[in-house]
């Protein structure tokens, strides 16, 4: 018991001194389990959980009943682990509760990322800003399947007008983990940008979120006409090439 106590104290001290920098995923999980299972070596259980769920994030995304299917995980440990993502989501909302001003792409991306906690299907969020870049309102507009969700420019314009927005930020998540924009992402973004322009509302950015990572379409240059046109042209050329490679249809025999 004294040996385990010494190990736990060293781990707590290391966490305090390093803010958990350098901790391996199983060590982070072991650190958490120490507070749910106080009188047992939890290192083997941490390894077992990560092996079972595939990753630390997989463990934290699991439901309590799924966690308790792993031998050694009781109700206390399952409740602690399964609640952490939700706790962080509450923390993020509380952090941003006082109408934040989103002056930078980094701040805007972090704000949007906090809105997608535990979203496992593709969803779309709109953020309305005033002339000083302060958040007027934010809302999840729509949800779809794991890989796609419908979005209509008229819905974005109507929401922006309802909140008297000077500018708008869009964000949607890719549950696949890939933050690269698809051609459909680009096309609908340009349609929304143009629809907002008719009402003198600026589309500031469109973020693609995957976990804690995000890509800004503005920073990629995709929101500017000179960048967007070649991208769309490339897709058309690709389709044309595919059509050229397709076998010619056989002519109907003449009578």
C-alpha positions in Angstrom: 0.0 0.0 0.0 2.8 2.4 0.9 4.4 1.8 -2.6 1.1 2.7 -4.3 0.7 5.8 -2.1 4.2 6.9 -3.1 3.5 6.4 -6.8 0.3 8.3 -6.6 1.9 11.2 -4.8 4.7 11.4 -7.4 2.1 11.4 -10.1 0.1 14.2 -8.4 3.2 16.2 -8.0 4.2 15.7 -11.6 0.7 16.8 -12.8 0.9 20.0 -10.7 4.4 20.9 -11.9 3.9 20.1 -15.6 0.1 20.8 -16.2 0.2 17.2 -17.5 2.5 18.0 -20.3 4.4 14.9 -21.3 1.8 12.6 -19.8 1.0 9.6 -22.0 -2.8 8.8 -22.6 -2.7 5.9 -20.2 -1.1 8.1 -17.5 -3.8 10.7 -17.9 -6.4 8.0 -17.4 -4.5 6.5 -14.5 -4.4 9.9 -12.9 -8.2 10.2 -13.2 -8.8 6.7 -12.0 -6.8 7.3 -8.8 -9.6 9.6 -7.5 -12.4 7.1 -8.3 -10.6 3.9 -7.1 -8.5 5.0 -4.1 -7.0 1.7 -2.9 -5.9 -0.2 -5.9 -3.2 0.0 -8.6 -5.1 1.4 -11.5 -2.3 1.4 -14.1 -3.3 -2.0 -15.5 -7.0 -0.8 -15.7 -5.9 2.3 -17.6 -4.2 0.2 -20.2 -7.1 -2.1 -20.4 -9.6 0.7 -21.0 -7.5 2.3 -23.7 -7.1 -1.0 -25.4 -10.9 -1.7 -25.2 -12.0 1.7 -26.5 -9.0 2.5 -28.8 -7.9 5.8 -27.3 -8.2 8.1 -24.4 -10.8 10.1 -26.2 -12.7 6.9 -26.9 -12.8 6.2 -23.2 -14.0 9.7 -22.3 -16.7 9.5 -25.0 -18.1 6.2 -23.8 -21.3 6.0 -21.8 -21.3 4.8 -18.2 -22.9 1.4 -19.1 -20.2 0.8 -21.7 -17.4 1.6 -19.3 -18.8 -0.7 -16.6 -18.7 -3.6 -19.1 -14.9 -3.5 -18.6 -13.9 -5.6 -15.6 -12.6 -3.4 -12.7 -14.7 -0.4 -13.6 -17.4 0.4 -11.1 -20.1 3.0 -10.9 -17.9 5.6 -9.4 -15.2 5.4 -12.1 -17.7 5.1 -14.9 -19.5 8.2 -13.7 -16.3 10.2 -13.3 -14.9 9.3 -16.7 -18.1 9.7 -18.7 -18.9 13.2 -17.2 -15.6 14.8 -18.0 -16.4 15.9 -21.6 -19.7 17.4 -20.3 -17.9 19.2 -17.5 -15.5 20.7 -20.0 -18.4 21.8 -22.2 -20.0 23.6 -19.3 -16.6 25.2 -18.5 -16.3 26.4 -22.1 -19.8 27.9 -22.1 -19.2 29.6 -18.8 -15.9 31.0 -20.0 -17.6 32.6 -23.0 -20.8 33.6 -21.3 -20.2 37.4 -21.2 -20.7 38.2 -24.9 -17.1 37.7 -25.9 -15.5 39.7 -28.7 -13.9 37.5 -31.3 -11.1 39.7 -32.6 -8.9 36.9 -34.0 -9.4 33.7 -36.0 -7.9 31.7 -33.1 -10.5 33.1 -30.6 -13.3 32.6 -33.1 -12.2 29.0 -33.8 -11.9 28.2 -30.1 -15.4 29.7 -29.4 -16.9 27.6 -32.2 -15.1 24.4 -31.1 -16.7 24.7 -27.7 -20.1 24.5 -29.3 -19.5 21.0 -30.7 -18.9 19.1 -27.5 -19.8 15.4 -28.1 -21.4 16.0 -31.4 -21.2 12.7 -33.3 -23.2 13.7 -36.3 -22.4 16.5 -38.7 -24.0 19.7 -37.3 -23.9 23.4 -38.3 -23.6 26.4 -36.0 -24.1 30.1 -36.8 -22.6 32.9 -34.7 -23.9 36.5 -35.2 -21.5 39.4 -34.4 -22.1 43.1 -34.0 -20.0 45.8 -35.5 -17.5 45.5 -32.7 -17.1 41.7 -33.2 -19.1 40.9 -30.0 -21.2 37.8 -30.1 -24.9 38.6 -30.4 -26.2 35.1 -30.6 -25.1 31.5 -31.5 -27.2 28.6 -32.3 -27.0 25.1 -33.9 -29.0 25.5 -37.1 -29.2 21.9 -38.2 -28.0 18.4 -37.7 -27.7 15.6 -40.2 -26.1 12.2 -40.6 -22.6 11.2 -39.6 -21.2 12.5 -42.9 -23.6 15.3 -44.1 -26.2 17.8 -43.0 -28.4 20.1 -45.1 -27.8 23.9 -45.0 -29.8 26.5 -46.9 -28.6 30.1 -47.4 -32.1 31.5 -46.7 -32.0 30.0 -43.1 -28.6 31.7 -42.4 -29.8 35.0 -43.8 -33.1 34.9 -41.8 -31.2 34.1 -38.5 -28.7 36.9 -39.1 -31.5 39.4 -39.8 -33.4 38.3 -36.8 -30.4 39.1 -34.6 -29.5 42.3 -36.5 -26.0 40.9 -37.2 -23.3 43.0 -38.8 -21.4 39.8 -39.7 -21.7 36.1 -39.3 -19.4 33.1 -38.6 -20.4 29.6 -39.7 -18.9 26.4 -38.3 -19.6 22.7 -38.9 -18.0 19.6 -37.7 -16.5 16.6 -39.5 -17.0 13.6 -37.2 -14.5 11.7 -39.4 -11.7 13.8 -37.9 -10.7 15.4 -41.2 -10.7 19.2 -41.1 -10.2 19.6 -44.9 -13.1 21.2 -46.7 -14.9 19.3 -49.4 -16.1 20.8 -52.6 -19.6 20.9 -51.3 -18.4 22.8 -48.2 -16.8 25.4 -50.5 -19.8 25.7 -52.8 -22.4 26.2 -50.0 -20.1 28.6 -48.2 -19.8 30.8 -51.3 -23.6 30.7 -51.8 -24.2 31.8 -48.2 -21.5 34.5 -48.5 -23.3 35.9 -51.6 -26.7 35.7 -50.0 -25.5 37.6 -46.9 -23.9 40.2 -49.1 -27.3 41.1 -50.6 -28.3 42.2 -47.0 -25.0 44.0 -46.3 -23.9 41.3 -43.9 -20.4 39.9 -44.0 -19.5 36.2 -43.8 -16.4 36.5 -41.6 -15.3 32.9 -41.7 -16.5 29.3 -42.0 -14.7 26.9 -39.6 -14.5 23.1 -40.0 -14.2 21.5 -36.6 -12.8 18.0 -35.8 -12.4 17.5 -32.0 -10.2 20.3 -30.7 -8.8 21.1 -34.2 -10.3 23.5 -36.7 -9.6 24.8 -40.2 -10.5 28.4 -41.2 -11.8 28.7 -44.8 -10.9 32.3 -44.7 -7.2 31.5 -43.9 -7.1 28.9 -46.7 -8.2 31.7 -49.2 -11.3 29.8 -50.1 -13.6 32.7 -49.4 -12.0 35.0 -52.0 -13.2 34.8 -55.6 -9.7 34.3 -57.1 -9.1 31.2 -54.9 -12.6 29.8 -55.2 -13.0 29.9 -59.0 -10.0 27.7 -59.7 -11.1 25.2 -57.1 -14.5 24.9 -58.6 -12.9 24.7 -62.1 -10.7 21.9 -60.9 -13.7 19.9 -59.9 -15.4 20.5 -63.2 -12.3 19.4 -65.1 -12.1 16.3 -62.9 -15.7 15.4 -63.8 -15.1 16.1 -67.5 -12.0 13.8 -67.5 -14.1 11.1 -65.8 -16.7 11.5 -68.5 -14.0 11.3 -71.3 -12.8 8.1 -69.7 -16.2 6.5 -69.7 -17.0 4.1 -72.5 -19.0 5.5 -75.3 -22.7 4.5 -75.5 -23.3 2.0 -78.3 -25.4 3.4 -81.2 -28.8 1.9 -81.7 -28.9 -0.3 -84.8 -30.6 1.3 -87.7 -33.5 -0.4 -89.3 
